[in-house]
Amino acid sequence: MGELRRMKEAYRILPVYAGDVSGVASALYELGGMVVMHDPSGCNSTYNTHDEVRWYRKESYIFISGLNTRDAVLGNDKKFMDDIVAAATGLSPAPKFIALCNSPIPFLNGTDFKGIARLLEKRLQIPVFYVKTNGMHDYVDGAGRAFSCFAQKLLPADKRLQEERVVPADPSAPVKINLLGLTPLDFADYQNVENLKEHLKKAGFDVVANWSYGTCFEDVMQSGKADVNLVLSATGLPLAKTLQNMYGQPYVAGLPLGSLSEEIYRQLRLAAAGEDFCTFPAKETPSVTGQTNGKTLYLIGEALQCKSLGYHYVADRGFRRAVVLCPLEQSEELISSTNGDILTVGEEQIEEYFKDMKNTEILCDPMYEPVLPADAKIWKYPSLSFSGRIFGGHFPVFF
């Protein structure tokens, strides 16, 4: 997945973008498996009380190892494996897979998670894989890894699926698509899922698999049957590349908002008809042709969402320009330096960026307000991945 751009090591004011163990438990929550965090227990309490909107209404097998000092120092991997076996064999229905992830302590101790996964798979006779985490990266990195690991481990590697998707026999038939990166960490309000599916259906698309909000194991296992993938957040980008390698599926990245939706739908149809390309139409803000309000809108947050919103506000809402400040990893290819977009590391860089600006308009999570100019107009755009459930009644509905 390329070089990693690390999060800032320390923050004075702001929280960090890191749901559960870098987003792994959230990404895999509805996919029928058992997620095991190897940790002293702090990650699980933070996860289920702060970063998960589904915890009290939908069951999932999320476990914590309860790593203690003695086991950490002496490397008692047998206890870790025995506890997993005991838990997995006692569950009904049985988990369809087990995903291992970890906090910094097992990482620093050099725990051999890949070896543990092989031993567990042999004992339990179900797929077991390790998602490399260490508590030092944000949810885009962790969730992206989780999706890719799941696909590589569990999806059927059937070359015939590549041949079957060349060109649909009936050009008028609905285009089959997968939705990638549709997670609560970026789309906390479930109405986004229902509305998006309805819009896509009206536009002539059939959703094969949804990764992974309001979905199930059986649905995502059909992913190879899609003609093309629609990437909805940076967490889905590694999966898009994995599915491209496995099945030859092209992808289009972006949120279908306003006039941007027609361009996204056009490119999805072209891809399904045999155009072998992968594209992000919102990367460059559209040229302004009509009258504008002369203002620049600044957006802070996940790159793909912010770029799509920026495109929408310029093309459809009269703004002259939209500039994105992205504090998240694995986002380099989603922003445009020619447009003035930047990748930020830490709150100091954001403070410095805005310090000499007056009367700016900034779309961001309300938690950013303490590091922004006092005279700035803040467009509230809360994200579960950043401020948790603090602003739960105001999560955006995009579609």
C-alpha positions as CSV (number, residue, x, y, z in Angstrom):
1,M,0.0,0.0,0.0
2,G,3.0,2.3,-0.5
3,E,4.8,4.5,1.9
4,L,3.0,5.5,5.1
5,R,2.6,9.1,6.1
6,R,2.4,8.9,9.9
7,M,0.1,10.8,12.1
8,K,1.3,13.6,14.3
9,E,2.8,12.0,17.5
10,A,1.2,14.5,19.9
11,Y,-1.8,16.8,19.9
12,R,-2.5,19.7,22.3
13,I,-6.2,20.2,21.5
14,L,-7.5,18.0,18.7
15,P,-8.4,14.2,18.8
16,V,-7.0,11.9,16.1
17,Y,-8.7,10.1,13.2
18,A,-8.5,6.6,14.6
19,G,-11.6,4.6,15.1
20,D,-11.0,1.4,17.2
21,V,-7.7,-0.2,16.1
22,S,-7.2,2.1,13.1
23,G,-10.7,1.4,11.7
24,V,-10.3,-2.4,11.4
25,A,-13.2,-3.4,13.6
26,S,-15.5,-0.9,12.0
27,A,-14.6,-2.1,8.4
28,L,-15.3,-5.7,9.3
29,Y,-18.2,-5.2,11.7
30,E,-21.0,-6.6,9.5
31,L,-19.0,-9.2,7.5
32,G,-19.8,-12.2,9.7
33,G,-16.3,-12.7,11.3
34,M,-14.6,-12.4,14.6
35,V,-12.3,-9.5,15.1
36,V,-9.7,-9.9,17.9
37,M,-7.8,-6.9,19.2
38,H,-4.6,-7.9,21.0
39,D,-4.4,-5.2,23.6
40,P,-4.6,-4.6,27.4
41,S,-8.3,-3.7,26.9
42,G,-8.4,0.1,26.3
43,C,-9.1,-0.1,22.6
44,N,-12.3,-2.1,23.0
45,S,-13.9,0.3,25.5
46,T,-13.0,3.3,23.3
47,Y,-14.3,1.6,20.3
48,N,-17.7,0.5,21.5
49,T,-18.5,3.6,23.6
50,H,-17.2,6.2,21.1
51,D,-16.6,5.1,17.6
52,E,-19.4,2.7,16.7
53,V,-22.9,3.7,15.9
54,R,-24.1,0.1,15.5
55,W,-22.9,-1.3,18.8
56,Y,-26.3,-1.2,20.6
57,R,-28.5,-2.4,17.7
58,K,-26.5,-5.0,15.7
59,E,-24.4,-7.8,17.0
60,S,-20.9,-8.4,16.0
61,Y,-18.1,-10.6,17.4
62,I,-15.5,-8.0,18.6
63,F,-13.1,-9.3,21.2
64,I,-10.2,-8.0,23.2
65,S,-7.3,-10.2,24.5
66,G,-6.9,-8.4,27.8
67,L,-3.1,-8.5,27.4
68,N,-1.4,-8.1,30.8
69,T,2.2,-7.1,31.7
70,R,3.4,-10.6,32.4
71,D,2.2,-12.0,29.1
72,A,3.5,-8.9,27.2
73,V,7.0,-9.2,28.7
74,L,7.2,-13.0,28.4
75,G,5.4,-13.4,25.1
76,N,2.6,-15.8,26.2
77,D,1.2,-16.4,22.7
78,K,-0.2,-19.8,23.8
79,K,-2.7,-18.1,26.1
80,F,-3.7,-15.6,23.3
81,M,-4.4,-18.5,20.9
82,D,-6.1,-20.7,23.4
83,D,-8.5,-17.8,24.4
84,I,-9.3,-17.2,20.7
85,V,-10.0,-20.9,20.1
86,A,-12.2,-21.1,23.2
87,A,-14.2,-18.0,22.2
88,A,-14.6,-19.0,18.5
89,T,-15.8,-22.6,19.3
90,G,-18.3,-21.2,21.7
91,L,-20.0,-18.8,19.3
92,S,-23.3,-19.6,17.5
93,P,-23.4,-19.0,14.6
94,A,-19.7,-19.8,14.2
95,P,-17.6,-16.9,12.7
96,K,-16.9,-17.1,9.0
97,F,-13.3,-15.8,9.6
98,I,-11.1,-14.4,12.3
99,A,-9.2,-11.1,11.8
100,L,-6.3,-10.3,14.2
101,C,-5.2,-6.7,14.9
102,N,-3.2,-5.1,17.6
103,S,-2.3,-2.0,19.6
104,P,1.3,-0.7,20.0
105,I,2.5,-3.1,22.7
106,P,2.3,-6.4,20.8
107,F,3.8,-4.6,17.8
108,L,6.7,-3.4,19.8
109,N,7.2,-6.9,21.3
110,G,7.5,-8.3,17.8
111,T,4.5,-10.7,18.1
112,D,4.4,-13.0,15.1
113,F,0.8,-12.5,14.1
114,K,1.1,-14.2,10.7
115,G,2.5,-17.3,12.4
116,I,-0.3,-17.2,15.0
117,A,-2.9,-16.8,12.2
118,R,-1.5,-20.0,10.5
119,L,-1.7,-22.0,13.7
120,L,-5.2,-20.8,14.5
121,E,-6.4,-21.6,11.0
122,K,-5.0,-25.1,11.4
123,R,-6.7,-25.6,14.7
124,L,-10.1,-24.1,13.9
125,Q,-10.4,-24.9,10.1
126,I,-11.7,-21.4,9.3
127,P,-9.9,-18.6,7.5
128,V,-7.7,-16.4,9.8
129,F,-5.8,-13.4,8.7
130,Y,-3.8,-10.6,10.3
131,V,-4.4,-6.9,9.6
132,K,-1.2,-5.0,10.3
133,T,-1.9,-2.3,12.8
134,N,0.2,-0.7,15.5
135,G,-1.8,2.2,16.9
136,M,0.3,4.8,15.0
137,H,-1.9,5.3,11.9
138,D,-5.4,6.6,11.3
139,Y,-8.5,4.8,10.2
140,V,-8.0,5.3,6.5
141,D,-4.9,3.2,6.7
142,G,-6.4,0.5,9.0
143,A,-9.8,0.1,7.3
144,G,-8.2,0.1,3.9
145,R,-5.9,-2.7,5.0
146,A,-8.8,-4.6,6.5
147,F,-10.8,-4.6,3.3
148,S,-7.9,-5.7,1.2
149,C,-6.9,-8.5,3.6
150,F,-10.4,-9.8,3.6
151,A,-10.7,-9.7,-0.2
152,Q,-7.3,-11.4,-0.7
153,K,-8.1,-14.1,1.9
154,L,-11.7,-14.9,1.2
155,L,-13.0,-13.8,-2.2
156,P,-12.8,-16.5,-4.9
157,A,-9.9,-16.0,-7.2
158,D,-11.8,-17.0,-10.4
159,K,-10.3,-15.7,-13.6
160,R,-13.5,-16.5,-15.4
161,L,-15.1,-13.5,-13.6
162,Q,-12.7,-11.3,-15.6
163,E,-13.7,-12.7,-18.9
164,E,-17.5,-12.5,-18.0
165,R,-17.4,-8.8,-17.4
166,V,-15.9,-7.7,-20.7
167,V,-19.1,-6.0,-22.1
168,P,-22.6,-6.6,-20.9
169,A,-24.6,-8.5,-23.6
170,D,-27.6,-6.0,-23.2
171,P,-26.4,-2.3,-23.3
172,S,-29.8,-1.3,-21.7
173,A,-29.3,-3.7,-18.7
174,P,-28.5,-2.1,-15.4
175,V,-24.8,-1.8,-14.7
176,K,-23.6,-3.9,-11.8
177,I,-21.5,-2.0,-9.3
178,N,-19.8,-2.5,-5.9
179,L,-19.8,0.3,-3.3
180,L,-16.4,0.6,-1.7
181,G,-15.5,2.6,1.4
182,L,-19.2,3.1,2.5
183,T,-18.5,2.8,6.2
184,P,-20.0,4.6,9.3
185,L,-16.7,6.2,10.0
186,D,-17.3,8.4,7.0
187,F,-21.1,8.0,6.5
188,A,-22.4,7.7,10.0
189,D,-26.1,8.4,9.2
190,Y,-27.5,5.3,7.8
191,Q,-29.8,7.3,5.6
192,N,-26.8,7.9,3.3
193,V,-26.8,4.2,2.5
194,E,-30.5,4.0,1.7
195,N,-30.6,7.3,-0.3
196,L,-27.5,6.4,-2.3
197,K,-28.9,3.0,-3.3
198,E,-32.1,4.6,-4.4
199,H,-30.3,7.2,-6.5
200,L,-28.2,4.5,-8.2
201,K,-31.2,2.4,-8.9
202,K,-33.0,5.3,-10.6
203,A,-29.8,6.0,-12.6
204,G,-29.7,2.4,-13.9
205,F,-27.2,0.7,-11.6
206,D,-27.6,-2.5,-9.6
207,V,-25.6,-2.7,-6.4
208,V,-23.9,-6.1,-6.1
209,A,-21.9,-5.6,-2.9
210,N,-21.7,-2.8,-0.3
211,W,-18.4,-2.5,1.7
212,S,-19.6,-2.3,4.4
213,Y,-22.5,-0.6,6.1
214,G,-25.9,-2.3,6.0
215,T,-24.4,-5.4,4.4
216,C,-23.5,-9.1,5.1
217,F,-20.8,-11.7,4.3
218,E,-22.9,-13.3,1.5
219,D,-23.3,-10.0,-0.3
220,V,-19.6,-9.0,-0.3
221,M,-18.6,-12.5,-1.4
222,Q,-20.4,-11.7,-4.7
223,S,-18.1,-8.7,-5.4
224,G,-16.4,-10.4,-8.4
225,K,-19.6,-10.3,-10.4
226,A,-19.7,-6.5,-10.6
227,D,-18.8,-4.6,-13.8
228,V,-17.2,-1.6,-12.1
229,N,-16.6,-0.2,-8.6
230,L,-17.6,3.1,-7.1
231,V,-15.2,4.3,-4.4
232,L,-16.9,6.5,-1.8
233,S,-14.0,7.2,0.6
234,A,-10.3,6.7,0.8
235,T,-10.8,3.5,2.9
236,G,-12.2,1.9,-0.3
237,L,-9.2,2.8,-2.5
238,P,-6.9,-0.1,-1.6
239,L,-9.8,-2.5,-2.1
240,A,-10.6,-1.0,-5.5
241,K,-7.0,-1.8,-6.5
242,T,-7.2,-5.3,-5.0
243,L,-10.4,-6.0,-7.0
244,Q,-8.8,-4.6,-10.1
245,N,-5.9,-7.0,-9.8
246,M,-8.2,-10.0,-8.9
247,Y,-11.0,-9.4,-11.4
248,G,-9.9,-6.7,-13.8
249,Q,-12.7,-4.4,-12.5
250,P,-12.1,-0.7,-13.2
251,Y,-13.2,1.9,-10.6
252,V,-14.5,5.5,-10.4
253,A,-14.0,7.5,-7.2
254,G,-16.3,10.2,-5.9
255,L,-19.6,11.1,-4.3
256,P,-22.4,11.5,-6.8
257,L,-23.5,15.0,-5.7
258,G,-25.3,17.5,-7.8
259,S,-23.8,17.9,-11.3
260,L,-20.9,15.7,-10.3
261,S,-23.2,12.8,-10.2
262,E,-23.9,12.8,-13.9
263,E,-20.1,12.8,-14.6
264,I,-19.6,9.9,-12.2
265,Y,-22.5,7.9,-13.7
266,R,-21.2,8.6,-17.3
267,Q,-17.7,7.3,-16.3
268,L,-19.2,4.2,-14.5
269,R,-21.1,3.3,-17.7
270,L,-18.1,3.8,-19.9
271,A,-16.0,1.6,-17.6
272,A,-18.7,-1.1,-17.6
273,A,-18.8,-1.0,-21.4
274,G,-15.2,-1.9,-21.6
275,E,-13.3,1.3,-21.0
276,D,-10.4,0.1,-18.9
277,F,-9.7,3.1,-16.7
278,C,-9.8,4.3,-13.1
279,T,-10.6,7.9,-12.4
280,F,-11.5,10.5,-9.9
281,P,-13.5,13.2,-11.7
282,A,-13.7,15.5,-8.6
283,K,-9.9,15.8,-8.2
284,E,-9.8,19.0,-10.2
285,T,-12.4,21.6,-9.3
286,P,-14.5,22.5,-12.3
287,S,-13.9,25.8,-14.1
288,V,-16.4,28.5,-13.2
289,T,-18.6,29.5,-16.1
290,G,-21.4,31.4,-14.5
291,Q,-21.7,34.1,-11.8
292,T,-20.1,33.3,-8.5
293,N,-20.2,34.8,-5.0
294,G,-16.4,35.3,-5.3
295,K,-15.7,33.3,-2.2
296,T,-13.3,30.4,-1.5
297,L,-14.6,27.5,0.6
298,Y,-12.0,25.6,2.7
299,L,-12.8,22.0,3.6
300,I,-11.0,19.9,6.3
301,G,-11.4,16.2,6.4
302,E,-11.3,13.0,4.4
303,A,-10.0,13.7,0.9
304,L,-12.5,12.0,-1.4
305,Q,-15.5,13.4,0.4
306,C,-14.1,16.9,0.7
307,K,-13.0,17.0,-3.0
308,S,-16.5,15.9,-4.1
309,L,-18.2,18.4,-1.8
310,G,-15.8,21.1,-3.1
311,Y,-16.7,20.3,-6.7
312,H,-20.4,20.5,-5.8
313,Y,-20.1,23.8,-4.1
314,V,-18.2,25.4,-7.0
315,A,-20.3,23.8,-9.8
316,D,-23.7,24.1,-8.1
317,R,-23.5,26.5,-5.2
318,G,-21.8,29.5,-6.6
319,F,-18.4,29.4,-4.9
320,R,-15.4,30.6,-6.9
321,R,-13.0,28.0,-5.5
322,A,-12.8,25.1,-3.1
323,V,-9.5,24.1,-1.3
324,V,-9.1,20.9,0.7
325,L,-6.9,20.4,3.7
326,C,-6.6,16.6,4.3
327,P,-5.1,15.4,7.6
328,L,-5.5,11.7,6.7
329,E,-3.0,9.1,5.4
330,Q,-3.2,7.2,2.1
331,S,-4.7,10.3,0.4
332,E,-2.0,11.6,-1.8
333,E,-3.5,10.6,-5.1
334,L,-6.9,12.1,-4.1
335,I,-5.9,15.7,-3.7
336,S,-4.6,18.2,-6.2
337,S,-1.7,20.5,-5.5
338,T,-2.5,22.6,-8.6
339,N,-5.8,23.4,-6.9
340,G,-4.0,24.5,-3.7
341,D,-5.0,21.4,-1.7
342,I,-2.6,20.2,0.9
343,L,-1.9,17.2,3.2
344,T,-1.6,18.4,6.8
345,V,0.2,16.8,9.7
346,G,-0.9,18.1,13.1
347,E,-3.0,21.0,14.4
348,E,-0.1,23.4,14.3
349,Q,0.0,23.2,10.5
350,I,-3.7,24.0,10.3
351,E,-3.3,27.0,12.7
352,E,-0.4,28.3,10.6
353,Y,-2.3,27.9,7.4
354,F,-5.2,30.1,8.5
355,K,-3.4,32.6,10.8
356,D,-3.4,35.5,8.4
357,M,-6.8,34.9,6.8
358,K,-9.8,37.0,7.6
359,N,-13.5,36.0,7.4
360,T,-12.8,32.6,5.9
361,E,-15.5,30.0,5.3
362,I,-14.5,26.6,6.5
363,L,-16.4,23.3,6.3
364,C,-15.1,20.9,9.0
365,D,-15.9,18.9,12.1
366,P,-16.8,21.3,14.9
367,M,-13.9,19.9,17.0
368,Y,-11.6,22.0,14.8
369,E,-13.0,25.3,16.0
370,P,-10.3,25.9,18.7
371,V,-7.5,25.9,16.1
372,L,-9.3,28.1,13.5
373,P,-9.5,31.9,13.4
374,A,-12.1,33.4,15.7
375,D,-13.8,35.3,12.9
376,A,-14.1,32.2,10.6
377,K,-17.5,31.1,9.5
378,I,-17.6,27.4,10.4
379,W,-19.8,25.0,8.3
380,K,-20.4,22.2,10.7
381,Y,-19.5,18.8,9.2
382,P,-19.1,16.3,12.0
383,S,-17.4,13.0,11.3
384,L,-17.7,9.9,13.5
385,S,-14.1,9.0,12.8
386,F,-13.0,12.3,14.4
387,S,-15.4,13.5,17.1
388,G,-17.2,10.3,17.7
389,R,-20.8,10.5,18.8
390,I,-20.5,14.0,20.3
391,F,-22.4,15.6,17.4
392,G,-24.4,12.4,16.7
393,G,-27.6,14.4,15.9
394,H,-25.9,16.4,13.1
395,F,-24.1,13.8,11.0
396,P,-24.4,14.8,7.3
397,V,-26.7,13.2,4.8
398,F,-25.0,13.5,1.5
399,F,-27.4,11.9,-0.9
